[in-house]
Structures are given as C-alpha cells and as structure tokens.
C-alpha cells in the first residue's frame, strides 16, 4: 500500500500535452499586436509560468498597463483554438483510474486559469477523477508559493500528514512548490521542464512516462 493518500498533479506537461496549443496561441497573440513572435522553443521554455510573467519574459519591452490586454487576447485564442490541440499523455487515464481504485484522493493545481483547467479536464474526460481542482482565479498566490497548500489543500484533508501528500509536476515551479510546502515531489521528466534545472532541485522521484507513477502509487 502506498504511503501517499493524496496526489496533486500539475496540468500542462504532466497530465496533458499542451505545448502546441500554448505556442500557437502565444504566437497569434504577438502577431495580433504586430510584433514578431519568439521562437517556439523560447515560448515552450516558459510553460508553467503565469501568463503576465510569461509575456514580460518573452517581450521585455511590454508596458505594464498593456499586460492584461495581452493576457486576455491569449485566452481568447486559447478558448477558440487551443482546446482543439490538447491531448492526454499516453497512460494518463489508466493511471488515474488505478490511483482512484486504490483509494487515493487526487487533485490538480495549475497556474493556468481555473476555468480552463475545469473545461479541459472535462473535455479530456478525466474531470471526475479529481477531488480537488485549483487554478488561477485572480485570488490565489500561484506556484511556487506554498500558500495554496496551507490555505486550501490542508484544510480539505486535515487528517493527512505532509508525508502522505505527493506533488507530480514537470517544471521547476512545481518542484519548488512541493519543497516550499514540505511535501514529496515526483518530477514528470516527460514534460516541459529543463532537465538540468529540475534535477538540481533533487525531486523525490523522477518518471519518464506517467505510467511509471503506478509503482509509486501501489508501493
């Protein structure tokens, strides 16, 4: 039986293949403002960072007052075009089914807007597996700050010790969130995080595909 009773998943690059949608919609956002977009590789390297900071990183000359308009432009593209480019990583649904049948509680914590997280979990037909879904609603403090763990997650699972909670994510933001919260973390090496940077953070586990999480769930 697993020592873990609650597994918290990131969304982008952990449960779902989203880089094509993100790169496409950020590219279209730049083009809509008549600015040459960064290379796809440069855009992909920002996955996991919240949108305002993403645009500040990709377009350092952007004025602060313009950031909300860029964010909303991106989201409008994502609503209409991005969802068509999403897919689950192979084995995701099977792993979630196994974890659920094993009696584990499952959650999602993403820096993506919570409305998108809920929408895409439903479209990918995995929404029903999760007991907890947290995303950016304009109120929470995003990863890697651990405040969501203490203000939302812990109160929902007061019987659990930190040692019984596992975070699964693919970027340094996820790994740092777990470390800041004092919980174990499994690095999804198949996702979008830089390998050297993520390994330097010494995750508790590392997996090359989501199916490998089964051994951790069952043992």
Secondary structure as GFF3:
##gff-version 3
##sequence-region A 1 219
A	DSSP	beta_strand	6	9	.	.	.	ID=ss1
A	DSSP	beta_strand	16	17	.	.	.	ID=ss2
A	DSSP	alpha_helix	19	32	.	.	.	ID=ss3
A	DSSP	alpha_helix	40	44	.	.	.	ID=ss4
A	DSSP	alpha_helix	51	58	.	.	.	ID=ss5
A	DSSP	three_ten_helix	64	66	.	.	.	ID=ss6
A	DSSP	alpha_helix	67	80	.	.	.	ID=ss7
A	DSSP	three_ten_helix	82	85	.	.	.	ID=ss8
A	DSSP	beta_strand	87	88	.	.	.	ID=ss9
A	DSSP	alpha_helix	92	101	.	.	.	ID=ss10
A	DSSP	beta_strand	105	113	.	.	.	ID=ss11
A	DSSP	alpha_helix	114	123	.	.	.	ID=ss12
A	DSSP	three_ten_helix	127	129	.	.	.	ID=ss13
A	DSSP	beta_strand	132	136	.	.	.	ID=ss14
A	DSSP	alpha_helix	147	148	.	.	.	ID=ss15
A	DSSP	pi_helix	149	153	.	.	.	ID=ss16
A	DSSP	alpha_helix	154	156	.	.	.	ID=ss17
A	DSSP	three_ten_helix	162	164	.	.	.	ID=ss18
A	DSSP	beta_strand	165	169	.	.	.	ID=ss19
A	DSSP	alpha_helix	172	181	.	.	.	ID=ss20
A	DSSP	beta_strand	184	188	.	.	.	ID=ss21
A	DSSP	alpha_helix	195	200	.	.	.	ID=ss22
A	DSSP	beta_strand	205	207	.	.	.	ID=ss23
A	DSSP	three_ten_helix	210	212	.	.	.	ID=ss24
A	DSSP	alpha_helix	213	218	.	.	.	ID=ss25
###
